[in-house]
Amino acid sequence: MAPRKRKAGAANSGVNRRVPADEKIAHLLGMLMIKDIKKKTDQVALLRVAGFEVSEVAEMLGMTENHVKVADHLGRKNKKKSG
């Protein structure tokens, strides 16, 4: 029986990826920005305004990219209503 082939990119995705120092610092600062904010939609909106990409926010908060996009939209929409 022949060994199974890995999908392209499977070796590079996951825990063993080396993260550049500036990326680590940016993520830590982002987490500090939102540490006292309870609502996910507000956390997402703040991180997006700070310049984080959808994929970065999703990874930081343990969400899917689609969920981040929806939360960002709702967070910005609610901010306009209250502001």
N, CA, C and O of each residue as an XYZ file, in Angstrom:
332
protein
N       0.839     -1.184      0.000
C       0.000      0.000      0.000
C       0.887      1.252      0.000
O       1.796      1.372      0.822
N       0.627      2.151     -0.896
C       1.430      3.369     -1.047
C       1.058      4.382      0.037
O      -0.110      4.472      0.415
N       2.038      5.148      0.544
C       1.723      6.168      1.553
C       0.869      7.274      0.951
O       0.970      7.587     -0.235
N       0.033      7.851      1.789
C      -0.842      8.944      1.332
C      -0.025     10.198      1.100
O       0.941     10.478      1.810
N      -0.437     10.945      0.089
C       0.222     12.224     -0.200
C      -0.401     13.303      0.673
O      -1.602     13.299      0.941
N       0.439     14.216      1.103
C      -0.056     15.361      1.860
C      -0.604     16.409      0.921
O      -0.157     16.543     -0.218
N      -1.574     17.148      1.413
C      -2.104     18.264      0.629
C      -1.050     19.361      0.555
O      -0.230     19.507      1.461
N      -1.075     20.117     -0.512
C      -0.127     21.224     -0.687
C      -0.297     22.221      0.444
O      -1.415     22.630      0.758
N       0.801     22.608      1.048
C       0.770     23.591      2.119
C       0.512     23.007      3.488
O       0.600     23.730      4.481
N       0.198     21.731      3.582
C      -0.107     21.126      4.873
C       1.102     21.138      5.799
O       0.947     21.264      7.014
N       2.284     21.010      5.253
C       3.493     20.997      6.077
C       3.770     22.376      6.675
O       4.358     22.468      7.752
N       3.360     23.442      6.000
C       3.653     24.790      6.469
C       2.594     25.355      7.400
O       2.848     26.336      8.099
N       1.413     24.755      7.422
C       0.372     25.267      8.296
C       0.453     24.555      9.631
O       0.784     23.371      9.692
N       0.153     25.273     10.693
C       0.140     24.633     11.989
C       1.035     25.304     13.006
O       1.466     26.444     12.829
N       1.302     24.591     14.054
C       1.970     25.132     15.217
C       3.454     25.410     14.983
O       3.995     26.334     15.590
N       4.114     24.663     14.147
C       5.553     24.777     13.983
C       5.994     25.954     13.109
O       7.186     26.101     12.837
N       5.066     26.782     12.670
C       5.405     27.934     11.843
C       6.146     28.959     12.684
O       5.714     29.303     13.783
N       7.262     29.443     12.161
C       8.049     30.459     12.870
C       7.419     31.833     12.645
O       7.212     32.251     11.505
N       7.119     32.522     13.730
C       6.447     33.813     13.666
C       7.482     34.911     13.883
O       8.215     34.882     14.871
N       7.551     35.884     12.964
C       8.506     36.990     13.121
C       8.219     37.790     14.396
O       7.073     37.878     14.835
N       9.262     38.368     14.982
C       9.137     39.105     16.239
C       8.153     40.269     16.132
O       7.379     40.506     17.059
N       8.174     40.995     15.017
C       7.266     42.140     14.890
C       5.808     41.697     14.852
O       4.925     42.411     15.328
N       5.556     40.524     14.291
C       4.194     39.993     14.263
C       3.747     39.586     15.671
O       2.595     39.808     16.047
N       4.645     39.000     16.436
C       4.333     38.637     17.824
C       3.999     39.881     18.640
O       3.025     39.899     19.392
N       4.812     40.915     18.486
C       4.597     42.155     19.231
C       3.266     42.786     18.850
O       2.527     43.253     19.717
N       2.962     42.804     17.574
C       1.690     43.375     17.108
C       0.509     42.619     17.708
O      -0.462     43.233     18.150
N       0.587     41.298     17.725
C      -0.509     40.497     18.283
C      -0.651     40.739     19.783
O      -1.767     40.837     20.293
N       0.470     40.835     20.488
C       0.410     41.115     21.925
C      -0.219     42.480     22.194
O      -1.046     42.615     23.096
N       0.169     43.489     21.418
C      -0.421     44.818     21.590
C      -1.915     44.806     21.286
O      -2.703     45.463     21.967
N      -2.294     44.055     20.259
C      -3.711     43.926     19.931
C      -4.497     43.292     21.061
O      -5.597     43.740     21.386
N      -3.939     42.252     21.662
C      -4.620     41.587     22.764
C      -4.716     42.514     23.983
O      -5.713     42.486     24.703
N      -3.698     43.323     24.212
C      -3.747     44.293     25.310
C      -4.826     45.350     25.073
O      -5.480     45.802     26.013
N      -5.004     45.738     23.814
C      -6.021     46.741     23.467
C      -7.424     46.271     23.831
O      -8.267     47.071     24.237
N      -7.670     44.983     23.684
C      -9.041     44.480     23.836
C      -9.278     43.720     25.135
O     -10.368     43.183     25.335
N      -8.295     43.659     26.016
C      -8.399     42.798     27.191
C      -9.585     43.139     28.097
O     -10.118     42.239     28.746
N     -10.008     44.374     28.167
C     -11.113     44.768     29.040
C     -12.439     44.912     28.303
O     -13.438     45.306     28.907
N     -12.466     44.607     27.033
C     -13.690     44.732     26.243
C     -14.398     43.378     26.226
O     -13.816     42.367     25.834
N     -15.644     43.372     26.650
C     -16.390     42.115     26.808
C     -17.001     41.600     25.502
O     -16.938     40.402     25.225
N     -17.585     42.482     24.705
C     -18.302     42.051     23.501
C     -17.338     41.767     22.346
O     -16.469     42.577     22.024
N     -17.519     40.589     21.732
C     -16.660     40.190     20.602
C     -16.765     41.185     19.459
O     -15.759     41.508     18.827
N     -17.979     41.680     19.181
C     -18.136     42.606     18.059
C     -17.309     43.870     18.284
O     -16.737     44.415     17.340
N     -17.248     44.333     19.526
C     -16.444     45.522     19.832
C     -14.953     45.213     19.743
O     -14.172     46.046     19.283
N     -14.555     44.017     20.181
C     -13.155     43.607     20.072
C     -12.725     43.555     18.615
O     -11.667     44.065     18.246
N     -13.562     42.931     17.795
C     -13.249     42.794     16.363
C     -13.140     44.159     15.706
O     -12.179     44.429     14.986
N     -14.119     45.019     15.948
C     -14.122     46.342     15.327
C     -12.877     47.139     15.722
O     -12.278     47.805     14.878
N     -12.484     47.078     16.989
C     -11.317     47.811     17.453
C     -10.037     47.287     16.800
O      -9.184     48.072     16.386
N      -9.903     45.964     16.709
C      -8.717     45.386     16.082
C      -8.655     45.718     14.589
O      -7.578     45.970     14.049
N      -9.808     45.716     13.932
C      -9.835     46.043     12.503
C      -9.473     47.505     12.279
O      -8.738     47.820     11.343
N      -9.976     48.402     13.120
C      -9.648     49.822     13.009
C      -8.155     50.036     13.265
O      -7.540     50.928     12.681
N      -7.581     49.212     14.139
C      -6.153     49.312     14.452
C      -5.277     48.795     13.314
O      -4.058     48.963     13.345
N      -5.886     48.170     12.316
C      -5.127     47.761     11.142
C      -4.882     46.274     10.994
O      -4.180     45.860     10.071
N      -5.439     45.461     11.876
C      -5.268     44.018     11.748
C      -6.132     43.481     10.615
O      -7.265     43.922     10.424
N      -5.591     42.532      9.869
C      -6.324     41.883      8.783
C      -7.373     40.938      9.364
O      -7.266     40.516     10.515
N      -8.380     40.611      8.567
C      -9.440     39.701      8.992
C      -8.844     38.376      9.470
O      -9.249     37.851     10.507
N      -7.892     37.841      8.724
C      -7.291     36.559      9.089
C      -6.541     36.648     10.418
O      -6.545     35.695     11.198
N      -5.898     37.785     10.678
C      -5.181     37.965     11.938
C      -6.144     38.035     13.117
O      -5.905     37.422     14.158
N      -7.222     38.777     12.952
C      -8.218     38.899     14.011
C      -8.854     37.535     14.285
O      -9.066     37.167     15.441
N      -9.153     36.800     13.237
C      -9.745     35.479     13.399
C      -8.829     34.568     14.206
O      -9.284     33.849     15.095
N      -7.554     34.601     13.897
C      -6.583     33.769     14.611
C      -6.452     34.210     16.071
O      -6.388     33.372     16.969
N      -6.412     35.506     16.304
C      -6.240     36.034     17.658
C      -7.423     35.709     18.554
O      -7.246     35.421     19.738
N      -8.632     35.752     17.998
C      -9.838     35.579     18.809
C     -10.449     34.180     18.694
O     -11.473     33.898     19.317
N      -9.834     33.317     17.908
C     -10.356     31.959     17.756
C     -11.686     31.916     17.033
O     -12.583     31.160     17.406
N     -11.811     32.728     15.998
C     -13.052     32.813     15.221
C     -12.749     32.461     13.771
O     -11.588     32.415     13.364
N     -13.801     32.213     12.993
C     -13.620     32.029     11.559
C     -13.513     33.406     10.914
O     -13.951     34.402     11.490
N     -12.933     33.459      9.726
C     -12.812     34.744      9.025
C     -14.186     35.316      8.701
O     -14.390     36.528      8.780
N     -15.127     34.454      8.338
C     -16.473     34.925      8.022
C     -17.130     35.527      9.265
O     -17.795     36.560      9.179
N     -16.945     34.890     10.408
C     -17.509     35.409     11.651
C     -16.898     36.772     11.980
O     -17.603     37.665     12.451
N     -15.618     36.939     11.740
C     -14.950     38.219     11.981
C     -15.546     39.300     11.090
O     -15.788     40.417     11.546
N     -15.781     38.976      9.831
C     -16.357     39.960      8.900
C     -17.731     40.412      9.367
O     -18.045     41.601      9.323
N     -18.556     39.462      9.817
C     -19.897     39.799     10.300
C     -19.814     40.611     11.582
O     -20.510     41.616     11.724
N     -18.967     40.184     12.521
C     -18.814     40.902     13.791
C     -18.290     42.314     13.555
O     -18.721     43.254     14.224
N     -17.370     42.472     12.613
C     -16.830     43.788     12.284
C     -17.936     44.692     11.764
O     -18.052     45.849     12.167
N     -18.733     44.159     10.878
C     -19.836     44.938     10.313
C     -20.810     45.359     11.411
O     -21.213     46.521     11.477
N     -21.186     44.411     12.272
C     -22.133     44.722     13.344
C     -21.541     45.702     14.352
O     -22.237     46.596     14.834
N     -20.260     45.536     14.669
C     -19.606     46.431     15.613
C     -19.545     47.854     15.100
O     -19.791     48.801     15.848
N     -19.220     48.008     13.836
C     -19.159     49.352     13.246
C     -20.554     49.959     13.119
O     -20.736     51.159     13.327
N     -21.531     49.132     12.779
C     -22.909     49.586     12.639
C     -23.441     50.075     13.989
O     -24.062     51.135     14.066
N     -23.197     49.304     15.051
C     -23.655     49.683     16.391
C     -22.930     50.928     16.887
O     -23.519     51.741     17.599
N     -21.670     51.088     16.525
C     -20.899     52.263     16.945
C     -21.499     53.537     16.337
O     -21.562     54.577     16.993
N     -21.940     53.443     15.074
C     -22.551     54.611     14.416
C     -23.851     55.007     15.110
O     -24.149     56.192     15.260
N     -24.625     53.997     15.536
C     -25.903     54.276     16.203
C     -25.693     54.961     17.544
O     -26.422     55.890     17.893
N     -24.690     54.501     18.301
C     -24.467     55.048     19.646
C     -23.632     56.333     19.625
O     -23.645     57.100     20.588
N     -22.911     56.564     18.533
C     -22.003     57.708     18.485
C     -22.532     58.853     17.800
O     -21.857     59.877     17.697
